[in-house]
């Protein structure tokens, strides 16, 4: 599967947070998230391992009891079933890969 720049549909997940699902296969899904400054992704957990790369911006993650600020060029991996949340300190763009595929993020 291939995705040409600008062809992925964008949808709002929560206020100020948009997802473009780029590609997916049998075992992984990759998406681009655009997160507006001041937006928040509330605490949640899911069975999917979540690996990400900060393309631009600055976010504050809370993963379980740990608080981490990530900036352009940083990356992370959140284990499945770990409770996490995010606050956008700047307008941000993130690429994340989920394994297994998140059915709710399929186009």
N, CA, C and O atoms as a DFTB+ gen file, in Angstrom:
428 C
 N C O
     1  1       0.849      -1.174       0.000
     2  2       0.000       0.000       0.000
     3  2       0.891       1.232       0.000
     4  3       1.908       1.267       0.693
     5  1       0.519       2.228      -0.764
     6  2       1.245       3.489      -0.843
     7  2       0.273       4.638      -0.624
     8  3      -0.920       4.521      -0.903
     9  1       0.795       5.739      -0.126
    10  2      -0.013       6.940       0.059
    11  2       0.773       8.116      -0.494
    12  3       1.858       8.422       0.000
    13  1       0.246       8.771      -1.499
    14  2       0.891       9.949      -2.065
    15  2       0.574      11.162      -1.185
    16  3      -0.521      11.278      -0.635
    17  1       1.538      12.045      -1.067
    18  2       1.394      13.257      -0.248
    19  2       0.088      13.987      -0.565
    20  3      -0.245      14.245      -1.722
    21  1      -0.631      14.307       0.502
    22  2      -1.851      15.092       0.362
    23  2      -3.088      14.305      -0.029
    24  3      -4.140      14.902      -0.257
    25  1      -2.997      12.971      -0.115
    26  2      -4.162      12.197      -0.545
    27  2      -4.912      11.520       0.599
    28  3      -6.024      11.035       0.395
    29  1      -4.335      11.475       1.789
    30  2      -4.990      10.810       2.925
    31  2      -6.110      11.697       3.474
    32  3      -5.946      12.910       3.609
    33  1      -7.241      11.077       3.786
    34  2      -8.348      11.811       4.404
    35  2      -7.973      12.209       5.821
    36  3      -7.300      11.464       6.533
    37  1      -8.417      13.391       6.220
    38  2      -8.145      13.900       7.564
    39  2      -9.461      13.907       8.332
    40  3     -10.495      14.340       7.823
    41  1      -9.397      13.411       9.589
    42  2     -10.604      13.447      10.421
    43  2     -10.252      13.892      11.830
    44  3      -9.150      13.652      12.323
    45  1     -11.212      14.546      12.461
    46  2     -11.014      15.036      13.826
    47  2     -11.293      13.918      14.810
    48  3     -12.332      13.261      14.742
    49  1     -10.339      13.702      15.743
    50  2     -10.525      12.691      16.789
    51  2     -11.112      13.321      18.042
    52  3     -12.072      12.805      18.614
    53  1     -10.534      14.434      18.466
    54  2     -11.059      15.275      19.542
    55  2     -10.784      16.709      19.121
    56  3     -10.067      16.937      18.147
    57  1     -11.333      17.664      19.826
    58  2     -11.152      19.071      19.471
    59  2      -9.666      19.401      19.315
    60  3      -8.887      19.232      20.253
    61  1      -9.274      19.872      18.121
    62  2      -7.902      20.286      17.871
    63  2      -6.941      19.170      17.497
    64  3      -5.752      19.422      17.302
    65  1      -7.441      17.924      17.392
    66  2      -6.585      16.776      17.058
    67  2      -7.147      16.092      15.813
    68  3      -8.279      15.608      15.811
    69  1      -6.332      16.060      14.752
    70  2      -6.751      15.461      13.484
    71  2      -5.807      14.329      13.098
    72  3      -4.598      14.407      13.316
    73  1      -6.378      13.281      12.525
    74  2      -5.632      12.103      12.079
    75  2      -5.787      11.938      10.581
    76  3      -6.894      12.023      10.048
    77  1      -4.675      11.702       9.904
    78  2      -4.668      11.233       8.524
    79  2      -4.027       9.854       8.550
    80  3      -2.830       9.734       8.812
    81  1      -4.815       8.803       8.277
    82  2      -4.242       7.463       8.201
    83  2      -3.499       7.374       6.882
    84  3      -4.088       7.520       5.811
    85  1      -2.190       7.131       6.970
    86  2      -1.346       7.138       5.775
    87  2      -1.336       5.783       5.089
    88  3      -1.725       5.674       3.927
    89  1      -0.896       4.753       5.794
    90  2      -0.853       3.394       5.241
    91  2      -1.112       2.393       6.351
    92  3      -0.985       2.704       7.535
    93  1      -1.477       1.184       5.945
    94  2      -1.643       0.093       6.901
    95  2      -1.426      -1.215       6.179
    96  3      -1.595      -1.314       4.964
    97  1      -1.049      -2.215       6.950
    98  2      -0.871      -3.567       6.431
    99  2      -1.593      -4.526       7.343
   100  3      -2.563      -4.152       8.003
   101  1      -1.131      -5.756       7.386
   102  2      -1.751      -6.759       8.247
   103  2      -1.448      -6.525       9.725
   104  3      -2.274      -6.820      10.589
   105  1      -0.247      -5.987      10.013
   106  2       0.203      -5.907      11.406
   107  2       0.445      -4.501      11.919
   108  3       0.573      -4.310      13.128
   109  1       0.514      -3.505      11.035
   110  2       0.799      -2.135      11.485
   111  2      -0.079      -1.122      10.755
   112  3      -0.595      -1.381       9.668
   113  1      -0.228       0.028      11.384
   114  2      -0.932       1.168      10.801
   115  2      -0.110       2.406      11.115
   116  3       0.343       2.578      12.247
   117  1       0.089       3.278      10.118
   118  2       0.838       4.516      10.319
   119  2      -0.077       5.703      10.043
   120  3      -0.773       5.752       9.030
   121  1      -0.058       6.652      10.964
   122  2      -0.892       7.834      10.807
   123  2      -0.121       9.098      11.109
   124  3       0.886       9.085      11.817
   125  1      -0.621      10.201      10.552
   126  2      -0.067      11.527      10.845
   127  2      -1.106      12.282      11.659
   128  3      -2.264      12.405      11.260
   129  1      -0.669      12.785      12.806
   130  2      -1.538      13.541      13.694
   131  2      -1.148      15.010      13.655
   132  3       0.029      15.347      13.784
   133  1      -2.132      15.884      13.477
   134  2      -1.944      17.328      13.584
   135  2      -2.649      17.743      14.866
   136  3      -3.849      17.526      15.029
   137  1      -1.883      18.345      15.775
   138  2      -2.406      18.658      17.108
   139  2      -2.212      20.149      17.367
   140  3      -1.080      20.632      17.387
   141  1      -3.296      20.870      17.562
   142  2      -3.253      22.314      17.767
   143  2      -2.808      22.652      19.188
   144  3      -3.172      21.971      20.146
   145  1      -2.018      23.711      19.303
   146  2      -1.580      24.197      20.611
   147  2      -2.790      24.362      21.533
   148  3      -3.817      24.909      21.131
   149  1      -2.658      23.887      22.765
   150  2      -3.733      23.989      23.746
   151  2      -4.688      22.809      23.748
   152  3      -5.512      22.682      24.654
   153  1      -4.590      21.945      22.747
   154  2      -5.452      20.758      22.682
   155  2      -4.958      19.694      23.641
   156  3      -3.804      19.704      24.072
   157  1      -5.855      18.779      23.964
   158  2      -5.500      17.691      24.875
   159  2      -6.129      16.389      24.397
   160  3      -7.265      16.363      23.925
   161  1      -5.369      15.316      24.530
   162  2      -5.893      13.968      24.313
   163  2      -6.049      13.385      25.712
   164  3      -5.059      13.192      26.417
   165  1      -7.288      13.102      26.120
   166  2      -7.512      12.677      27.501
   167  2      -6.890      11.315      27.809
   168  3      -6.560      10.560      26.895
   169  1      -6.731      11.005      29.093
   170  2      -6.159       9.711      29.483
   171  2      -6.940       8.554      28.854
   172  3      -8.170       8.529      28.866
   173  1      -6.185       7.602      28.306
   174  2      -6.785       6.432      27.683
   175  2      -5.736       5.327      27.596
   176  3      -4.548       5.570      27.807
   177  1      -6.174       4.138      27.291
   178  2      -5.280       2.994      27.078
   179  2      -5.880       2.144      25.979
   180  3      -7.095       2.140      25.783
   181  1      -5.034       1.426      25.261
   182  2      -5.471       0.519      24.211
   183  2      -4.439      -0.595      24.107
   184  3      -3.311      -0.425      24.568
   185  1      -4.793      -1.723      23.518
   186  2      -3.863      -2.859      23.467
   187  2      -2.712      -2.687      22.477
   188  3      -1.803      -3.515      22.439
   189  1      -2.742      -1.630      21.685
   190  2      -1.758      -1.428      20.621
   191  2      -0.473      -0.795      21.141
   192  3      -0.517       0.160      21.916
   193  1       0.687      -1.334      20.710
   194  2       1.954      -0.651      20.928
   195  2       1.956       0.570      20.011
   196  3       1.520       0.489      18.863
   197  1       2.449       1.705      20.520
   198  2       2.363       2.990      19.813
   199  2       3.756       3.599      19.741
   200  3       4.313       4.010      20.759
   201  1       4.315       3.655      18.538
   202  2       5.653       4.190      18.326
   203  2       5.523       5.478      17.532
   204  3       4.853       5.509      16.500
   205  1       6.168       6.555      18.013
   206  2       5.972       7.842      17.368
   207  2       7.243       8.629      17.140
   208  3       8.284       8.376      17.747
   209  1       7.118       9.613      16.226
   210  2       8.196      10.541      15.883
   211  2       7.602      11.940      15.777
   212  3       6.611      12.153      15.079
   213  1       8.223      12.900      16.484
   214  2       7.755      14.283      16.468
   215  2       8.356      15.004      15.262
   216  3       9.550      15.301      15.238
   217  1       7.520      15.281      14.265
   218  2       7.956      15.988      13.064
   219  2       8.193      17.465      13.386
   220  3       9.197      18.046      12.974
   221  1       7.259      18.063      14.126
   222  2       7.402      19.465      14.531
   223  2       6.528      19.715      15.747
   224  3       5.519      19.042      15.956
   225  1       6.934      20.696      16.547
   226  2       6.123      21.091      17.689
   227  2       6.675      20.632      19.024
   228  3       7.844      20.269      19.151
   229  1       5.784      20.660      20.027
   230  2       6.155      20.276      21.384
   231  2       4.908      19.761      22.100
   232  3       3.870      20.423      22.120
   233  1       5.028      18.571      22.685
   234  2       3.934      17.940      23.410
   235  2       4.394      17.514      24.796
   236  3       5.577      17.259      25.021
   237  1       3.440      17.442      25.723
   238  2       3.710      16.870      27.046
   239  2       2.890      15.581      27.157
   240  3       1.660      15.602      27.118
   241  1       3.601      14.466      27.294
   242  2       2.973      13.164      27.472
   243  2       2.941      12.817      28.952
   244  3       3.870      13.128      29.696
   245  1       1.874      12.176      29.363
   246  2       1.850      11.506      30.657
   247  2       1.611      10.038      30.339
   248  3       0.558       9.676      29.813
   249  1       2.582       9.197      30.654
   250  2       2.482       7.762      30.426
   251  2       2.587       7.101      31.795
   252  3       3.620       7.156      32.461
   253  1       1.469       6.467      32.195
   254  2       1.374       5.925      33.549
   255  2       1.672       7.079      34.517
   256  3       0.918       8.053      34.536
   257  1       2.737       7.007      35.317
   258  2       3.048       8.066      36.279
   259  2       4.201       8.966      35.832
   260  3       4.666       9.802      36.607
   261  1       4.665       8.804      34.596
   262  2       5.806       9.565      34.094
   263  2       5.334      10.690      33.169
   264  3       4.482      10.477      32.307
   265  1       5.898      11.890      33.358
   266  2       5.597      13.037      32.499
   267  2       6.833      13.348      31.675
   268  3       7.932      13.495      32.209
   269  1       6.635      13.448      30.347
   270  2       7.745      13.690      29.426
   271  2       7.354      14.771      28.432
   272  3       6.242      14.757      27.905
   273  1       8.254      15.705      28.172
   274  2       8.040      16.682      27.105
   275  2       8.842      16.240      25.898
   276  3      10.028      15.932      26.012
   277  1       8.193      16.206      24.734
   278  2       8.858      15.811      23.497
   279  2       8.832      16.977      22.524
   280  3       7.859      17.727      22.453
   281  1       9.927      17.115      21.771
   282  2      10.100      18.207      20.821
   283  2      10.483      17.643      19.467
   284  3      10.712      16.443      19.320
   285  1      10.550      18.516      18.489
   286  2      10.927      18.134      17.133
   287  2      12.140      17.213      17.147
   288  3      13.160      17.516      17.765
   289  1      12.010      16.075      16.452
   290  2      13.102      15.106      16.345
   291  2      13.080      14.009      17.389
   292  3      13.796      13.018      17.244
   293  1      12.268      14.155      18.455
   294  2      12.181      13.127      19.492
   295  2      11.280      11.978      19.026
   296  3      10.453      12.142      18.129
   297  1      11.459      10.817      19.654
   298  2      10.630       9.656      19.341
   299  2      10.295       8.907      20.628
   300  3      10.886       9.162      21.677
   301  1       9.340       7.980      20.536
   302  2       8.872       7.261      21.717
   303  2       8.221       5.943      21.314
   304  3       7.897       5.708      20.150
   305  1       8.045       5.102      22.312
   306  2       7.278       3.869      22.145
   307  2       6.486       3.658      23.433
   308  3       7.064       3.524      24.512
   309  1       5.175       3.629      23.311
   310  2       4.293       3.433      24.458
   311  2       3.780       1.993      24.399
   312  3       3.183       1.594      23.399
   313  1       4.002       1.213      25.450
   314  2       3.547      -0.181      25.431
   315  2       2.029      -0.280      25.371
   316  3       1.318       0.628      25.803
   317  1       1.548      -1.379      24.839
   318  2       0.111      -1.629      24.853
   319  2      -0.425      -1.633      26.271
   320  3       0.252      -2.067      27.203
   321  1      -1.644      -1.148      26.426
   322  2      -2.380      -1.113      27.693
   323  2      -1.835      -0.122      28.718
   324  3      -2.317      -0.091      29.850
   325  1      -0.836       0.693      28.348
   326  2      -0.339       1.722      29.268
   327  2      -1.232       2.962      29.158
   328  3      -1.452       3.477      28.062
   329  1      -1.738       3.431      30.284
   330  2      -2.555       4.642      30.249
   331  2      -1.672       5.838      29.901
   332  3      -0.584       5.998      30.454
   333  1      -2.154       6.679      28.976
   334  2      -1.392       7.851      28.563
   335  2      -2.334       8.972      28.127
   336  3      -3.491       8.748      27.770
   337  1      -1.788      10.189      28.174
   338  2      -2.514      11.377      27.728
   339  2      -1.492      12.350      27.148
   340  3      -0.287      12.191      27.338
   341  1      -1.997      13.366      26.433
   342  2      -1.113      14.317      25.762
   343  2      -1.692      15.715      25.866
   344  3      -2.899      15.907      25.719
   345  1      -0.823      16.700      26.124
   346  2      -1.170      18.118      26.064
   347  2      -0.263      18.772      25.033
   348  3       0.950      18.567      25.047
   349  1      -0.855      19.564      24.134
   350  2      -0.085      20.234      23.083
   351  2       0.420      21.579      23.590
   352  3      -0.370      22.478      23.878
   353  1       1.738      21.711      23.697
   354  2       2.366      22.954      24.137
   355  2       2.605      23.899      22.958
   356  3       2.760      25.106      23.142
   357  1       2.634      23.336      21.744
   358  2       2.765      24.085      20.488
   359  2       1.952      23.345      19.441
   360  3       1.599      22.182      19.638
   361  1       1.649      24.009      18.322
   362  2       1.100      23.278      17.186
   363  2       2.091      22.177      16.841
   364  3       3.292      22.434      16.755
   365  1       1.609      20.957      16.642
   366  2       2.508      19.819      16.479
   367  2       2.040      18.894      15.368
   368  3       0.848      18.779      15.083
   369  1       3.019      18.235      14.748
   370  2       2.763      17.187      13.767
   371  2       3.548      15.963      14.203
   372  3       4.748      16.040      14.466
   373  1       2.857      14.831      14.277
   374  2       3.430      13.587      14.777
   375  2       3.119      12.470      13.787
   376  3       2.027      12.418      13.220
   377  1       4.085      11.581      13.584
   378  2       3.852      10.343      12.842
   379  2       3.886       9.208      13.855
   380  3       4.832       9.095      14.635
   381  1       2.844       8.359      13.843
   382  2       2.809       7.237      14.773
   383  2       2.445       5.944      14.050
   384  3       1.682       5.928      13.084
   385  1       3.029       4.864      14.563
   386  2       2.756       3.523      14.054
   387  2       2.137       2.719      15.192
   388  3       2.625       2.739      16.322
   389  1       1.052       2.012      14.875
   390  2       0.353       1.188      15.856
   391  2       0.426      -0.277      15.432
   392  3       0.245      -0.612      14.261
   393  1       0.695      -1.144      16.415
   394  2       0.696      -2.574      16.156
   395  2       0.030      -3.272      17.331
   396  3       0.413      -3.027      18.475
   397  1      -0.961      -4.139      17.091
   398  2      -1.538      -4.448      15.787
   399  2      -2.305      -3.249      15.226
   400  3      -2.397      -2.203      15.869
   401  1      -2.849      -3.414      14.030
   402  2      -3.598      -2.355      13.362
   403  2      -4.742      -1.879      14.250
   404  3      -5.474      -2.689      14.820
   405  1      -4.891      -0.562      14.361
   406  2      -6.041       0.004      15.066
   407  2      -7.208       0.045      14.099
   408  3      -7.233       0.856      13.173
   409  1      -8.166      -0.826      14.316
   410  2      -9.326      -0.902      13.424
   411  2     -10.075       0.435      13.377
   412  3     -10.603       0.818      12.333
   413  1     -10.117       1.150      14.530
   414  2     -10.842       2.420      14.574
   415  2     -10.136       3.528      13.798
   416  3     -10.725       4.588      13.589
   417  1      -8.895       3.318      13.367
   418  2      -8.162       4.311      12.586
   419  2      -8.104       3.956      11.106
   420  3      -7.508       4.702      10.329
   421  1      -8.692       2.863      10.698
   422  2      -8.707       2.516       9.281
   423  2      -9.526       3.543       8.498
   424  3     -10.518       4.070       9.002
   425  1      -9.101       3.824       7.257
   426  2      -9.860       4.815       6.458
   427  2     -11.271       4.321       6.141
   428  3     -12.039       5.024       5.484
